[in-house]
Amino acid sequence: MGLIKMAVGAAKSVLADQVLEYFYCDALPDNVLIRKGTPRNGNNKSASKYGSTNNNSDNIISNGSHIAVNEGQGMILVEDGAIVDFTMETGTYIVDKTSEPSLFYGKFGQNVVASFKNFGKRFTFGGDTGKDQRVYFINIRPLANQMWGTASPISYEAPILGAQRQYLGSSPVNIGCRGIYRMIVSDPILLYKAAGNIVSEYRYDEDNNWVGEIKSKIMESLGINIQSMSADYITIEMLAAAGTAQLKEKLNQSLYDDIVNTIGISIESFTIQSVKAIEDSLYEDYKKTRSEVQQTSRYMDNAYAQGGKSMGQVEMMKGVAAGAAKGGSSEGAGMNSAMNMMGMAMMGNMMGGNGIFGNNQGGGVNPMNNGGGVPTTPNQPQGGWDCACGQKGVQGTFCGSCGAKKPEPPTPDNTWKCACGTDNTGNFCMGCGAKKPDTMGNQEKADISSLVWDCPQCGTKIDQGMFCSNCGTKKPNPIKKYKCDKCGWEPSDPANPPKFCPQCGDIFNESDIV
């Protein structure tokens, strides 16, 4: 028994001319996996134009019968409980009991053909026709959304990142997650074999033991896979977006032996809608550690950028940051002594340039030399000013020879005072933006419309200054507006963007402010 696919234009005319069995299935609900097909006849109003069937049994299919397969459906032909042919392609088909199986596998590829060879009925020319023949329609669209949530907390080693997203360490946190997933039929042959004898239809619901098994295995695998994402430096705030992108294939792999390769059902989509840290003692420790480590990292970055630290000091600070991230573990046992060393280094910098870790060229605290414990002589101060009495290199405000005061530095010739009272040297005022006066002393007023603001308390219009001249209210901070710097997407409320861009997944931060 096989299937012959009819041309699109010929299907309607043939059906109208011949009185044959016609199998048709309405749209399948998204929780129905398989529905048994019944021939349409004169008693079925939706198919009355096709007349009566050629036999009186629903379980015998006449040679030449027609079967219509709609979008989102597949169809299998069964004889005496064994599959004899199938199609996963939309169209109208003619049953030909003298032909070999056609096997229209569509999007499912050779995998479903391999399943048919394992479980299908072997075709023989001239063989007897079976006494029980049926048509089953398969739902190959994504099934209904299934809600999921973690019943117990997942322990996550939350990474701590610096301002440049560099890894600084990690700290354990308990998290809870929730979201949705959708299943889809990935092998209709395996699904029919697992369903067994179907009286009318086969549904995706809790009555099937494997439905509960799917959710149980997803929850079991979810915790393991989320924990592994810490190695990729995925922070708690990034877990929802990163997990949605990465976890579907990993979860299908965990379901492969018991579900995908046995029942023919796999995960079509998996979404993490929310990830929330549980506010317990672990979370408080995490917040404290993150604050301390990031503060140390910021100091380290600033010190190195200003050239005030040697590379050895910077490496020492990195060690302190890593030790802080380890918390109370054995690896962080030396954190206190390292922090004390950093404190001494900072004190040395304040007292004398590079302090105890530097070269002491600034005349600060001096270490003992290696010769015999005798303090080294500070370097002589450099620079100074020359007094009119002839004394050279005078240090301090007054000359040690004649007592004359150090002269004030000459005022640049191009210094000018703006009408707002600010002293300037450039072409525009640094206080109000007004242009430098011309040679006649005339000065154009600057456009300060952007500096004008309305007091939110009393409504007074203020043309300059940070406080209202009427009630003393401080000028409000400007509203920050956001726009994705990666793809250009703008939120409907620019002042309150989501955590992640829905177009490219980039996190919203200070770099997205416009």
N, C-alpha and C positions, 0 to 999 in steps of 0.2 A: 504493500500500500504506500502510495506516495502522493505528493502535492504538485500541481501544475499552477504556476502563477499566471493570472490573466492580465492582459494589457488593460491599462486604466480606462481607455475609451470603450473597450468591448464588454466590460463587466456588467454595466447596467442593462445593455440591450439583451445580453444572453439571459440574464436573470428574469427579465420581463417576458421572454419568449418561451422559456421552458418551465415546466412544473416539476421542480426538484426540491430536495431538502436544502434549506438555507440556514446556516448557523451564523448568528450575529450576537455580539455582546455589547451592551451599553457601557458607558464609562465606568471603570472600576473605582470605588472609593479608595482613599489612600491607606486604608487599614486592611484591605482585602488583597491577599496574595494570589489566590487561584479561585476561579469560578468555573463550574461545569457548564458547557454549552448545551443548549437545547434547540432543536430545529424550530424555526418559525413556520406557522401554518395558518389556516383560516381562522382558528380560534384566538390567534394573537393579533390584536388590532394593528400593532405597529408594523406587522409584516403580512397583512392579509392579501396584499396584491400578489404575493408569491404562491397563493393557492395551498393545496394540501400536500402532505409529504407522501413519499412512495411506500412507506411502511408504517406500522402502528407502534413501533418500539423506539424509544429514545436512545437505546443502546445498540442500535444497528444503523450504520451509515451507508447509504446507497452509493454505488459507483456513479460518479459524475456530480455528486452533491457539491454545493458551493459554501465556502467559509469566508466571511469577511473579518479581517483583522484591523482594528483601529489603531490610531496613534497611541503610543504608550502601552501597547499590548503585545504579547507574544502568544503563540498557540501551539499546543502539542496534540498529536493524534495517538490514542492509546487503544491497543487491541489485546483483550484478555489480560489486562493489567500491565502490559509492557508497552513502552513507547515505540511507535513504528515510524514516525516522522514529526518534524516540528518546523516552525518558522518564527523568526524574531523580526520580521520585516512587515511593514504596513502593506496591505493590499487585499485583493480577493483571489481565492485559490479554489481549484477544482480537485476533488478527490479522485485519484486514479489508482484502482486496486491492482493494476497490472504493472505499475512502474516501481522502480527502486526509490528509496527515500531521497528526498530532494535536499533536506537540511539547509534551509535558509537561515544562517546563523546571525546575520546582521552585525550589530556592533559588538556582539559577544565573542567573535573570533573563534579560533580553533579549539579553545578550551571547552566550549560547550559541545563541540563535535566529539572531542575525546571522551567526555562524559557519556554521550550517546553510545559510543562504541562499547563502553563498559556496561551500560545498563539497558540499552535499547534492544528491541526484538530483531533477531537476524532475519533478513529478507531472503525468501527462496522463490524462484520462478515456479508457477504452477501450484504453489502451496495452498492449503485450505484456508478459507476466510475464517477469522475468529468469530465466536458467537457473541462477544461483548466488545463493542467499539464505541469509543467516546471521544469527545472534543473538550479540551480544557483550555481556558484563556488565562494567561499569566500577566500579572501587573508588573511591568518593567519600569514604571516611573518611580521616583523617590517616594518612600512611604511617609507616614505622618511623623511630625516632629516628636521626639521623645525628650522629656525634661530629665536632667540629671543634677545631682548635687552630692557633695562629699558629706557622708554621715558622720565621719570622725575627722579630726584635723590631720593635715599632711605636714610632716616636718620638712622644712625647706631651708637649706643653707644659703641665706640671702646674701648675695654679693654686695659689697660697698664700693662705689665708684667715685672717682674724683671729678673735678670740674671739667677735665678733658676726657671723661669717661674711661680713665685708666683704672685698673683693678687695684684696690687698696687692701682687700681682705674680705672676710665674710663673717656672719653671725647667724646662729640658728633661730628660726621663727616658725611658729605654727600658723598655717593658713587654711582657709576654707574656700572652695570654688563651687560655681554652679554654671549651668549652660544648657545647650540642646544638642542633639545629634539626630541624624536621619539615616535610616538603613535603605538599601536597595537590593533587588534581586540581581546577583552577579552570575548565577548558573541555574537557569530554570530546570534543567534535567535533575540536578541534585535536589532542588527544592521539591519537585514532584515526588522523587524517591523518598525524601524525608517525611512528606505529608501523608503518604500511604493512600488508602482508599478514601476518596473524597465524595461525600454524598451530594453536597450542593456547592459549598465554597470553603476556603481555608483562609483564616484570618491571622493577622499579626496582633496577638493579644496575650494577656497573662495566662490564658488557658494552655498555651503551648509552653512546655517547660523550658525550651531553649530561649524564649524571649527574656525570661528572668535571668537565664544564664548569661545572655549577652550583656545585660546591664551590670551583673555582678563582675564579669571579667573586665568590662570597661573600667569600672571603679578600681579594681585591683591593679590593672595595668596603668591607670591614670597616675596613681601616686608614684609608682616607680619612674615613669617617664618624666613627670614634673620635677622630681628630685634630681634627675640627670641633667636638667636644663641649667642648674647652678654652675656646671662646669663651663657653660658658654657665657657666663657673666650676665645672665638674664635677671634683672632686678624684679622685685615684687610688682612694681608699677608696669613693667613690660611683659609680665607673664601672660596676660589675657591675649594680647595681640600675637606674641611669639608662639604661644601654645596652640592657638587657632590655626596658625600657618603650618606647624610642624607635627601635630599629634595624630592627624587622621591616619597616615600611613603606618605610624608606629603602632597604633591601636589595632589596625587591621592585621598587622603581623602577629600581634598577641592573640588575636581571635582565629588565626588561620586554621590551625589543626582541628579545633572543636566546633567552629561555626562556619567559616568561609568555605573550607574544603569538605565540609560534611553536609551542611544544610543549603549552601549556595546563597547565603546572605552576607553582605559586607557593609561597612560604614560608608555612606555617600558623602556626608559632611559632618564635621565636628566643630562646635563653637564653644569657646569659653566666654561667657558673658560677664562674669565678675570674679575677681580674686581679692580676698580681704584677709589681712593679717588679724589673727585673734589677739585681742588686747590682754595678754597675760604678762607674767613676769619676764618671760623670754622676749616679748616684744619691747618691753621697757628697757631691757638690757641692750637689745639691738639698737634702739633709738639713741641711747646714751653712747654706745660704742661708735655708731655711725657719726654722731656729732663730733666726738673727740678726734676720730681718725681724719675726718674731712677738714677739721680746723687745723690739725697738724699738717695735712697735705697742702692746704692753702698757704700756710706760713712757709713751708718748704719751697713751693713754687715761687712765691714773691721774693724770698731771700735769694734764690738762685738767679731769678730774672734781674735783680738789682746788682748782682755781682758781689754781694756781701758775704757769700759763703763759698768755701772750697768744695770741690766735688766730694771729698771725704765726709764733710759735714752733711751734705745733701743725702749721701748714702746712709749715714747714721740716722737721719730723720726718717728715711724710708723704712728702716728697720723698726723704729719706734712706732710708726703707723701700722706696720704689719703686726707688731706685738700687741698693740691695742686691740686690733681686730680679733685676735685670738682669745681675748677675754681672760677667763680664769684658767685656761688650759695650760699644760706644762710647757708648751711652746712659747707662751707669753710670760713665763716666770721672770724674765729679766726686764720686763717693761718698766718697772719702777726705777731701777738704776739707770736705764737709758733715758727716761724722762728727766731724772736728776741731772744727768750729763748735759741734756739739752738746755735745762734751766741755767746751768753754769755757763754754757756757751752763749746763751742770750745775754746773761749778765755781763760777760766779758765784752760782748759787742757794744753794749751800752756804755761801758766804762772806757773802752779803748779801741775802737775800730773792730779788728778781727778777734779780739779776746783771746781766751786760752787756747783756741784751736788755730789761730792765725799767726802772722809774723810780728805782731806788736809794733807795727810801724807807726801806729797812732799814739804810742806812749801810754798804753793802758796797763793792765795787770801783767807782770812778767814772770814766766816760769823760771825755775832754777836751771842753770846750764849743766852740761854733763861733765865739766872739768872738776869741780870740787864743791859745788853747792853755793858759789858766790853769785849773787844776783847780777844780771847783765846790766850795762849802762844804757839808759834810754837813748834813742837816737836824738840828735839835735833837731830842734824845730826848723822847718823850712819856711821860706817866704818872709813876710814882714813888710814894713814900709820904711822909707828913708826920710829922716827928719831934716828940717832946714838948717839945723846946727851942724850937720855933717854926720850924725850917727846913722849907720846903715843897718838894715834888717831889724828894725824895732818891732818887738812883739807887744801886743796890748794896745790900749787906747792912748796912753801918754808916753812921751819919750823919757827914758831913764836918765838922760844926760841933762836936758834942759827943762823937762816937764811940759813941753809943748804938747797940745792935744793933736791926735791923729786927724788930719784933714778929712772932711767929708768928700765922698766921691763926686766928681763933677756931674752936674745935671746934663743929660743929653740935650743938644741944641734943638732937637725936633720934638721935645716934650710940649704938650698942649693940654689945657684944661677944658673939658666939655662943659656945656651949660648945665648938665646934670650934676657936676661936681667931681667927676672922675678924671684922674690924670692918665694921659695916654701918650703913646709914642707912634702908633700906627696911623692909618688913614681913617679908621673908624673907631668910635668910642666903644670900649669894652663894657660899659655900663648900660648904655641905652641903644647902641648901634648907630648913633648919629655920625654923619660924615664930618671929617676934619674941616675947620673953618678955612675959607680962602684967605688970600693975602690982605683983604680989606676987613677981615674979622667976621665976615658973614658966615653963618652956619645953617645948613639945611636940617630941619627936624627929621628924625628917623621915623619910619613907619613902625609904630609900636602897637599896631592893632592886634598882633599876635600875643602881646604881653598883657593886653587889657583883659580883666576877668571880673565876673559878677560875684559879689559876696553871697554865699549860699545861706547866710544867716539873716542879713538885713536887706540884701538886694542892691546895695551900693555898687556902682561901677567904679572899679579901681584901675587907674592907668599905669601904675607901676608899684613895685614893692611886693612883699610876701605876706603882709597883713592888712586887713581892712582898716582904713583910717577912721571909720565910723564906730565899729563895734569891736575891733581887734581880732576878729576871726582870721585864722591862718588860711592862706591860699590853698585850695584843694589840689592834690596831686593830679596830673593829667591822666586820663583813662588810657590804659594800655590796650591797643588793638592788635590782633594776631592774624597772620596769614602764613600758610605753610611755605617754608623757604625751600622745600624740595620740589613740590609740584604746583605751587601757586594757589591751592584750594583755600577759599575764604569761608569761615563759619557764618551761619546766619546771624549770630550774635558775636561780632568780632571781639568783644571784651570778655567773653566767656567761652573759650574754645573747648572742645573735648580733649581728653588726655592724648588721644592719638588721631592722626589724620585718616579719615575714612577712605581716602583715595590711594595713598601710598604707604600708610602705616607708620609714618615718622612721628615721633613724640613731639608734642608742643612744649617749647621752652623759651628762654630769653632770646634765642636766635630767630624766633618767628615773630617778634614784635615789630610792627611797622610804624 
